[in-house]
Amino acid sequence: MTGLLILIPVALFLGLLGLAAFLWALRTGQFDDLDGAAERILYDDDSKP
């Protein structure tokens, strides 16, 4: 029973930490261009000497 008194606040803290990290990533534009990285691999960027 005393284990729950420790585990529940730790779980809530980790959940809030994950939510804060997600909101930070959302605000800084991490999810703005999802297709760009997938299509960038199709283009050849090698310059010929």
C-alpha positions as CSV (number, residue, x, y, z in Angstrom):
1,M,0.0,0.0,0.0
2,T,2.8,2.4,0.8
3,G,4.3,1.7,-2.7
4,L,1.2,3.2,-4.2
5,L,1.8,6.4,-2.3
6,I,5.1,6.7,-4.2
7,L,4.2,5.3,-7.5
8,I,1.0,7.3,-8.2
9,P,2.7,10.8,-7.8
10,V,5.7,9.5,-9.8
11,A,3.4,8.3,-12.6
12,L,1.5,11.6,-12.6
13,F,4.8,13.6,-12.7
14,L,6.1,11.5,-15.7
15,G,2.8,12.0,-17.5
16,L,2.9,15.7,-17.1
17,L,6.5,15.8,-18.1
18,G,5.6,13.9,-21.3
19,L,2.7,16.2,-22.0
20,A,5.0,19.3,-21.5
21,A,7.5,17.8,-23.9
22,F,4.8,17.2,-26.5
23,L,3.5,20.7,-26.1
24,W,7.0,22.2,-26.4
25,A,7.6,20.2,-29.6
26,L,4.3,21.3,-31.0
27,R,5.0,25.0,-30.3
28,T,8.5,24.9,-31.7
29,G,7.3,23.5,-35.1
30,Q,8.6,19.9,-34.9
31,F,5.5,18.6,-36.6
32,D,5.1,21.2,-39.3
33,D,6.6,19.4,-42.3
34,L,5.9,15.7,-42.1
35,D,6.0,15.0,-45.8
36,G,9.2,17.0,-46.6
37,A,11.6,14.5,-45.0
38,A,9.9,11.6,-46.6
39,E,10.1,13.1,-50.1
40,R,13.6,14.5,-49.6
41,I,15.1,11.1,-49.9
42,L,13.9,10.8,-53.5
43,Y,15.9,13.7,-54.7
44,D,19.6,13.3,-55.7
45,D,21.7,16.0,-54.1
46,D,25.1,14.8,-55.3
47,S,26.9,17.5,-57.3
48,K,29.0,16.2,-60.2
49,P,32.7,17.4,-60.3
